[in-house]
Amino acid sequence: MNNPMLVVSPAPHIRAKVDTPAIMRDVIVALAPAALVGVYFFGARALASVIAGMVGCVGAEAAIERLTNRPITTRDGSAAVTGLLLALVLPPTVPVWITLLSAVFSIGVVKLLFGGLGHNVFNPALAGRAFAAAAWPALAATGFIWPATSGAWVRGFDAMSTATPLSLLKAGEIGASTLSRFYWPLFLGNTAGSLGETSAIALLIGAVYLLWRGHISLRIPLSYILTVAVITTLYGQDPLFHILSGGLILGAFFMATDYVTSPINSKGQIVFGVGCGILTSLIRLFGGYPEGVAYSILIMNAAVPLIDRLARPRRFGEVKARA
C-alpha cells in the first residue's frame, strides 16, 4: 500500500487568499480620498507631489534592484504605497526634487538596505519625511500654506503662510476659546497642513475601508488616539482639536498599523499605540516642534523587537524554569 508523503513545515500553518499586491491596492484605494481632497484644496502642485512620490519610489526600487542584480519587486505595490504616503506627509507645495530625493532615501536606505519588504525596521515613508525635514527644514518642515478658500474663516488670526493650526496654538496665536472654530475646517480639510493630513473625514473613510477589508484592527489606532486625548485633556487643552489637527489620524490608521514595523500580537499593539500617543503628546506639549506624529512612530518602530519579546504570549503548557 502506497502512503502519501507527509510534508512537515514550520508554523504558522495559516493561509489566506489575500496577497501583498491585493493589500497594497486596498491601501491605495483607502488613501485616495485624502489625496483627492489635498489636490482639491492645494491644486496642481499637490498633484505633482503625489506623482513624484509614487514615480520616485517605484523608479528607485526598480533601478536599485536592477543595479544590485536582485529580483524586481515593484509589482507587489509596496513602493507605490510608500511613494503615496511620502507625498501625503509632506507639505503640498514642497519642490518636486525634494520629493524625489526623499523617495530614493525611503526606498534605497530605509527599505532595501535592510533587505526589502518585510525586513525594514522603520516606516519608509515617515523616514523619508524625517530626512526631508532635516535636510530642507524651510521647505519640507515649515513650508505649509492655507487653501485659498480658508481666508474668510481664518481672518482675525495672525496666520502666516507657514502656520498650521498646531503651529498657531504652539505660538500662542490662538487660545482655548477659539479652537472650536477650527473643528469644521479640520474635519473637511480646508486648513493648512501636509498634503494628506488635513481632511479628517477623507482619512476616516479610508480607515473604515481598511477595517472592512480586514487589513487593520482598531487596537493601535484607538490606543494611540485615546492616549493623546487623555494626556492633552489632563494638560488642559482641547483633545478634539489635537485629534483633528496635524497627522494624528493619518499616522494612527495608515502608518502605525504597518505590518512590518508594528508588533505582531494584540498586547504588543496596544503598548505600541500607547507609546506613540505618549511621545506625540510630549512633543506637541513640551517639544520644540508643534507636531510629533512622525518622530513618535519612528521611535516606537525601533522599540518593536523589544515589545514583541516582552508581549510574547506564553506557549500552551509552558512552565517557567526554576531559578
N, C-alpha and C positions, 0 to 999 in steps of 0.2 A: 504494500500500500504506500503510495507516494504522499508524504505530508507536505503541506505548503510551507514555504520558507517563512520563518518568523524574523521580522526586522525590528530590532530594538534601537531606538534613537533617544537622545536626551530630551528631558522635559524643557518647556511645556508642550503638551500634546494638544494644542488648541489651534484650530484652523478657522479662518474667516474668509468670506468671499471677497471682502474689500481688500484692495492693494494700495500701495503708495500712490500711484498716479491718480486713483479714484479719490483718495483722501485729499490730495493737493488740488484737484479740480474743485472739490467741495469748498476748500478753504478760499480759493479764488472767487468762487460764487458768493461766499459769505462776506468777503471783503469788498465786493463790487459796489454795494450801496454806499459805503463810506467813501470809496474812491470817486464815485459819480457825484456825490454831494460836494466833495472837495473841489472837483473840477468845475461844478456849477458855481460855487461861491468864489473861487480863486482864478478861474479862467484857463487860458491856453497854456500858461507856464506850468500850471499844476499837471495838466495832461502830459506835457513834455517830460516832467519829472517822473511820472508813472512809467512812461515808455522807456525812459533812460534807465530806470531802476531795473525793470524786467529784462530789457535787452542786455544791459551791462552784466547782470548776474548770470544769465544763460550763456552769453558770449564768453564771459570769463571762465565759467566752468568747462565749457567745450574746449576752449583754447588751452587751458592749463592741463586738462586731462589728455589732450592730444600731444602736447609737448612732452608730457611725462610718460607717454605710452600706456595710459590707463584706459579702461573702457569708458566710453562716453555715457554719462548718466543723466543727461539733460531731459530725457524723455520721462523721467519719474516726476517731473513738475516741481521738485523742491526748490530748484534755483529760481524758477519763475515766481514762486511764492515768496522767497526771500527778497527778490527784487521789488515786488509789490509792497511788501511790508516796509522795506527800507524807504521807499518813496513816501509812504504814508506817515512815517515818523519823522520826516524832515520837513522844514518849512516849505510852503508851497512855491516860493519864489527862489529857492536855492538854485544856483547855477548848475546846468546840466553836467558840466565837467566834474563837479564835486560829487554828484550822484553816481557818476560812472566810476570815479576813483574809489568811492566808498563801496560800490558793488564789487570791485576787484578785491578790496580788502576783506569784505564779508565772505566771499567765496574762497579766495586763494589762501588767506591766512586763518580765518576762523573756522572754515568748514573743511577744505581739502587738506590743509596742513595737518589736521588732526585725524585724517583718514576718511573723510567724506561723510555722507549722511549716516547718522546713527552713531558716530564717533565724536562729534564735536561737543565740547564742554559748554560753550556759551551760545546763546541765541545769535545766529549770524547777522540778522537784520539790526538788532539792538547794538551789537558790537560795531557794525558799520556806522550806525548813528553816533555812537560814542567817539569813534575815530574821526568822523566829520566835525563833530562839535569841538574836539580837542585841537584839530588841525586848523580849522577855519571858524573860530567861535563867532566872529561878527556876521558870518553868512549862514552858518548851519546851526548855531545855538541861539541866536537872538534875532535872526532875520525874518521876523513874523510881520504879517500885515493884517489889517482888518478888511473884510469884504466891503465892497463899495456900498452895499445895501445896509450896512450896520451903522452908518453915520448918524442917523436920527436918534436911535435909542442910546448910543454911547455918548451923545453930546452932553457936556457938563462934567465929564471926566477928563483928566489930563492924559489921554490915551495916545501915546506916541506910536509911530509905525512899528516899533519893536516890542510893544507891551501886550502881553496876553492877559486874560483875567487874573491868572495866578500871579503874574508879574505886578499887576496893579495892586493886588492885595498885599504882596510882599513889600512893595514900596510905600504902602500906606495911602495910596491914591483913592482907594475905596474902603469903606468900613462895613461893619456887620449890618447896618441898617439899609445898605444899598445892594447887598449881594443878591437879594431876590429878583432884582431887575435883570440879572444875568441868566436866570433859570431857563426861560424860553429860548433865547438865542443859543445857549449852550446845548439845549435839547435838540434844536433843529440843525445847528452847525453854522449859524450866522455870527461868527466871532473869530477872533484871532487865535492861531494855534498851528500845530503841524497839519499837514495836508489831510490826513485821515483820522485825526483825533477829535475834531470839533463837533461832530454830529452824534450825540448820544443815541438818537433814535435809529440812525443808519447802522451803528455798531451793534445795537441790541437786536436789530432784525437779523444781522449776520450771525450773532451769537445764538439766537433761537434756532436758526437753520443748522448750525453745527451740533447743537444739543439734540435736535430732532434726528439728525443723521447718525447720532451716537458717537461722534468723533471726540467730544469733550464731555466732562461732567462738571457739576457745579461746585465741587469741593474746593478747587483752587480759586476760581473767581469769587465765590461768596466769602470764603475766609479772608481773601485779600481785601475786598471792598469793605466788608464789615469791620475789619481791623482798622482801616483808615477812618471809617465813620466814627468808631468808638474813640479813637485817640484824638481826632480833631474836635469831637464834642467835649471831651474832658479838658481840652486846652481852651475851650470857649469859642470855637469857630464853627461855622456853618458846615455840617457834614455833607449836606446835599450839594452845596457849591463845590466842595472838594471832590465829590464823586463825579460830578458832571464836567469839571474842569480838567484840563491837561490830558494826559494819555492814560488815565487810570482804567477806563472801560476797555480801551484798545489793548492795553497791556494785560489786563486781568483775563480777558477771554481769548486773545489771539497770540500773546507772547508767552505768558507764564504757563499756559497749558501745552506748550510744545512738547511732544512726546519724548524727544531726545534729551532735552535739558531740564526736565522736571522729574520728580520722584515717581516711582513705579507703583507704589501701593497707596491706599487711601489715607492712612495715618500720616505718611510722609508728605502727601499732597497738601493736607491741611496745615501741617507745620510749615511747609514751603510758602503757602499763601499768607499765613500769619506773619512769617518773616518778611515777605515782600511788603506787606502792609505796614509793619513797624518801621522798616527802613524808609519807605516812601513818606510816611508821616514825619519822621525825624528830619529828613532832608527838606521837606516843604516848610516845616515849622521853625527849624533851627539852622538849617544849612544856608550856604551862600546862593544856591540855585532855587528858583521858585518851584521847580518840578523835580521829581526824583524817581519816576517810574522806571526809566531805562536802567539807571545805575542800580536800583534796588533789585530788579530781576537778574541783572548780570552778576551781582554779588551773591545772590541766592543760587544762581546756576553753579557757582563754584562750590557751594555747600551741599549740592545734591548727593554726591557719593557718601558723605557723612550721614546725611538724613536717611538715605536708603539703608545704610548699615544699622543705624540706631532704631529705625522704624520697621526693620525686617520682621515679618510675622514668625512666630515660633512654629516649627515643623510639628506635624502630628506625632505625638508620642515623645517629643523631645524633653529631656530632663537636664537641668543644669548640672554641670560637673561639680563635684565637691572640691573644695579648696584643699 
